[in-house]
Amino acid sequence: MPTFLYIFGYETPNQARHNTLLGWSDEDSRQLLIDAKDEVEALEWGSKVSDRFIQLLYRDPRVSSDGYAQWVEVPPEPWPDVPRVAVGVMPDFEPWLSLYPDEELPTSSESSVMQFLGFVLYPAADRESAADLWEQHAVGKLLEQAFESASLPDHQKLIAALHDPVPPGASLVTAHKNWLPEAFRGLKTLRPFLRQPDTALCPNGLVRVTVDCVVRESGGMSSYYGFEGYYLSLLISVNERLIWDARGETAQ
């Protein structure tokens, strides 16, 4: 069976904190030899290894390696110092984890405005529960990927807000909060976001995120949103890394 060299990047907790707050872009990387039938199988298993390592490093099962570089290549020479596993077998993570004895895990008080590619994300003013740093970071990374392929309306800036978790079993009207039932039925869903049936009930694990696609600021009693552009409401599953439902309308 052939052997492939799997390489992946990641941020340590301290790096993630500094990258977010200071605008840095530091990352580390690890290498692993994987015995697999082909490159596809090696990459698929390597991604699972990356996920598990990062979850152990952060002590948080919600984080993943999504958004970080990862690839496989044929080893050009013997690699005696690189751990080796077969598909289906996890490596011993202790040597990797021991490289970071002084990592400080984040606290919920550290959540604040975060800058991502093309937009900012902050805990919404009406959020009642504490938003921890990694929930905010995971949502921001998911939105970065989603916005690359989404047909967002023209805008000058994007502002995203992280609201409270959605109660399981809530109706879509209740979960999105912003509209009355008669208005909710006429809302649009931008491509390629998912749209659930209007009568669907929300599963466990969703959080609401709103996105202001701002063309220009506006004010006065006649301006419901306080800006002109497009208002987007998203129901996101952080654990499944999925935008489960999306609704929106023109903001005037």
C-alpha positions as CSV (number, residue, x, y, z in Angstrom):
1,M,0.0,0.0,0.0
2,P,1.4,3.4,-0.9
3,T,2.4,6.0,1.7
4,F,1.5,9.7,1.5
5,L,2.8,12.7,3.4
6,Y,-0.1,14.7,4.8
7,I,0.6,18.3,5.8
8,F,-1.9,20.6,7.6
9,G,-1.9,24.1,9.0
10,Y,-3.7,25.3,12.2
11,E,-3.7,28.1,14.7
12,T,-2.9,27.5,18.4
13,P,-5.2,29.2,20.9
14,N,-2.6,31.9,21.5
15,Q,-2.1,32.4,17.8
16,A,-5.9,32.6,17.2
17,R,-6.2,35.2,19.9
18,H,-3.4,37.3,18.6
19,N,-4.5,36.9,15.0
20,T,-8.0,38.0,15.8
21,L,-7.2,40.9,18.2
22,L,-4.0,42.2,16.5
23,G,-4.6,41.3,12.8
24,W,-1.7,38.9,12.6
25,S,-1.7,35.7,10.4
26,D,0.5,33.3,12.4
27,E,0.0,29.6,11.9
28,D,1.8,26.3,12.7
29,S,1.8,23.1,10.7
30,R,2.3,19.4,11.3
31,Q,3.2,16.4,9.1
32,L,2.0,12.8,9.1
33,L,2.7,9.8,7.0
34,I,-0.5,7.9,6.0
35,D,-0.7,4.5,4.4
36,A,-3.7,4.7,2.1
37,K,-4.9,3.3,-1.2
38,D,-4.7,6.7,-2.9
39,E,-4.4,10.5,-2.3
40,V,-8.1,11.0,-1.8
41,E,-8.3,8.4,1.0
42,A,-5.2,9.8,2.6
43,L,-6.5,13.4,2.5
44,E,-9.9,12.3,3.9
45,W,-8.3,10.5,6.8
46,G,-5.7,13.3,7.4
47,S,-8.5,15.8,7.7
48,K,-10.1,13.7,10.5
49,V,-6.7,13.5,12.2
50,S,-6.4,17.3,12.0
51,D,-9.9,17.8,13.4
52,R,-9.1,15.6,16.4
53,F,-5.8,17.2,17.1
54,I,-7.2,20.7,17.1
55,Q,-10.1,19.6,19.3
56,L,-7.6,18.3,21.8
57,L,-5.4,21.4,21.6
58,Y,-8.4,23.7,22.2
59,R,-10.2,21.2,24.6
60,D,-13.3,21.9,22.6
61,P,-15.2,19.3,20.4
62,R,-16.8,22.1,18.3
63,V,-13.6,23.3,16.6
64,S,-12.3,21.8,13.4
65,S,-9.6,22.2,10.8
66,D,-11.9,23.7,8.2
67,G,-10.5,26.8,6.6
68,Y,-6.8,25.8,7.2
69,A,-4.5,24.5,4.5
70,Q,-4.2,20.7,4.2
71,W,-2.8,18.6,1.4
72,V,-1.0,15.3,0.6
73,E,2.0,14.5,-1.5
74,V,4.3,11.6,-2.2
75,P,7.2,11.6,0.2
76,P,10.3,12.4,-1.8
77,E,12.6,10.6,0.7
78,P,12.4,8.6,4.0
79,W,10.9,10.5,6.9
80,P,12.1,8.8,10.0
81,D,11.0,11.6,12.4
82,V,7.5,11.9,11.1
83,P,4.8,9.7,12.7
84,R,3.1,7.1,10.5
85,V,-0.4,5.6,10.6
86,A,-2.7,3.7,8.4
87,V,-6.2,4.9,7.4
88,G,-8.5,4.4,10.4
89,V,-5.8,4.8,13.0
90,M,-5.2,8.0,15.0
91,P,-1.6,8.9,15.8
92,D,-0.3,9.6,19.3
93,F,-1.1,13.2,19.8
94,E,0.9,13.7,23.0
95,P,4.2,14.7,21.2
96,W,2.3,17.4,19.3
97,L,0.3,18.6,22.2
98,S,3.5,18.8,24.4
99,L,4.8,21.5,22.2
100,Y,2.2,23.9,23.6
101,P,2.4,23.7,27.4
102,D,1.6,27.4,27.9
103,E,-1.4,27.8,25.7
104,E,-4.2,29.9,27.3
105,L,-7.7,28.9,26.5
106,P,-10.0,31.8,25.7
107,T,-12.8,32.9,28.0
108,S,-16.2,34.2,27.0
109,S,-15.2,37.7,28.1
110,E,-12.8,37.9,25.2
111,S,-15.5,37.8,22.6
112,S,-15.7,41.2,20.8
113,V,-15.6,42.6,17.3
114,M,-13.7,40.2,15.0
115,Q,-12.4,41.2,11.6
116,F,-12.7,38.5,8.9
117,L,-12.2,38.6,5.1
118,G,-14.6,41.3,3.9
119,F,-16.7,41.7,7.0
120,V,-16.8,42.2,10.8
121,L,-18.6,39.9,13.3
122,Y,-19.6,40.9,16.8
123,P,-21.9,39.6,19.5
124,A,-25.3,41.2,19.0
125,A,-26.5,43.8,21.5
126,D,-29.6,41.7,22.2
127,R,-27.7,38.5,22.9
128,E,-28.5,37.3,26.4
129,S,-26.1,34.4,26.7
130,A,-22.3,34.8,26.7
131,A,-20.7,34.4,23.2
132,D,-17.4,32.6,23.6
133,L,-14.5,33.4,21.4
134,W,-14.4,30.1,19.6
135,E,-18.1,30.1,18.7
136,Q,-17.6,33.5,17.2
137,H,-14.4,32.4,15.4
138,A,-16.1,29.3,14.0
139,V,-19.1,31.3,12.8
140,G,-16.8,33.9,11.2
141,K,-14.8,31.2,9.3
142,L,-18.0,29.6,8.1
143,L,-19.3,32.9,6.8
144,E,-16.0,33.6,5.0
145,Q,-16.4,30.4,3.1
146,A,-20.1,30.9,2.4
147,F,-19.6,34.5,1.2
148,E,-17.1,33.4,-1.4
149,S,-19.8,31.6,-3.4
150,A,-22.9,33.5,-2.3
151,S,-24.6,36.0,-4.6
152,L,-24.6,38.9,-2.1
153,P,-26.2,42.1,-3.2
154,D,-23.9,45.1,-4.0
155,H,-22.6,46.7,-0.8
156,Q,-20.0,49.0,0.6
157,K,-19.5,47.0,3.8
158,L,-20.7,43.9,5.6
159,I,-21.6,43.8,9.3
160,A,-22.5,40.5,10.9
161,A,-24.0,40.0,14.4
162,L,-24.1,36.8,16.5
163,H,-27.4,36.4,18.3
164,D,-28.6,33.9,20.8
165,P,-28.9,30.1,20.2
166,V,-32.2,29.1,18.7
167,P,-34.4,27.0,21.0
168,P,-34.9,23.5,19.6
169,G,-38.4,23.0,18.1
170,A,-38.9,26.8,17.4
171,S,-40.7,27.7,14.2
172,L,-38.7,29.5,11.5
173,V,-40.7,32.7,12.1
174,T,-39.8,32.6,15.8
175,A,-36.2,31.7,15.1
176,H,-35.6,34.5,12.6
177,K,-37.5,36.9,14.9
178,N,-37.6,39.9,12.6
179,W,-40.8,39.3,10.7
180,L,-44.5,38.7,11.2
181,P,-45.8,35.4,9.7
182,E,-47.5,37.1,6.8
183,A,-44.3,38.9,5.8
184,F,-42.1,35.9,6.5
185,R,-43.7,33.9,3.7
186,G,-42.6,36.4,1.1
187,L,-38.9,36.6,2.0
188,K,-36.2,35.6,-0.4
189,T,-33.3,33.2,0.0
190,L,-30.1,34.2,-1.7
191,R,-28.2,31.5,-3.7
192,P,-26.7,29.1,-2.8
193,F,-28.0,29.3,0.8
194,L,-30.4,26.6,2.0
195,R,-34.1,27.3,2.5
196,Q,-36.2,25.1,4.7
197,P,-40.0,24.7,4.3
198,D,-41.8,27.5,6.0
199,T,-43.4,25.0,8.4
200,A,-40.1,23.4,9.4
201,L,-39.1,23.3,13.1
202,C,-35.6,24.1,14.2
203,P,-33.3,21.2,15.2
204,N,-30.9,21.5,18.2
205,G,-27.7,23.4,17.8
206,L,-28.6,26.4,15.7
207,V,-27.6,30.0,16.3
208,R,-29.0,33.1,14.6
209,V,-26.7,35.4,12.7
210,T,-27.7,38.6,10.9
211,V,-25.8,40.3,8.2
212,D,-26.2,43.9,7.1
213,C,-25.1,44.4,3.5
214,V,-24.8,48.2,3.7
215,V,-24.8,50.4,0.7
216,R,-25.2,53.6,2.7
217,E,-26.2,54.6,6.2
218,S,-29.7,56.1,6.7
219,G,-31.6,57.4,9.6
220,G,-34.9,58.8,10.8
221,M,-38.2,57.2,11.7
222,S,-38.7,55.9,8.1
223,S,-35.6,53.8,8.1
224,Y,-36.4,50.5,9.8
225,Y,-32.9,49.0,9.5
226,G,-30.9,52.3,9.7
227,F,-29.2,51.6,6.4
228,E,-29.9,51.0,2.7
229,G,-28.9,47.7,1.1
230,Y,-29.9,44.2,2.1
231,Y,-30.7,42.5,5.4
232,L,-29.9,38.8,5.8
233,S,-30.9,36.5,8.6
234,L,-29.1,33.1,8.9
235,L,-29.7,30.1,11.1
236,I,-26.3,28.4,11.5
237,S,-25.3,25.0,12.9
238,V,-21.8,25.5,14.2
239,N,-21.2,21.8,14.9
240,E,-22.2,20.8,11.4
241,R,-20.6,23.8,9.8
242,L,-23.8,24.5,7.9
243,I,-26.0,27.5,7.1
244,W,-29.3,25.7,7.7
245,D,-31.7,28.4,6.6
246,A,-31.4,31.9,5.1
247,R,-34.0,34.6,4.6
248,G,-33.6,38.3,3.6
249,E,-35.1,41.4,2.2
250,T,-34.1,44.7,0.8
251,A,-33.3,47.3,3.4
252,Q,-34.5,50.9,2.7
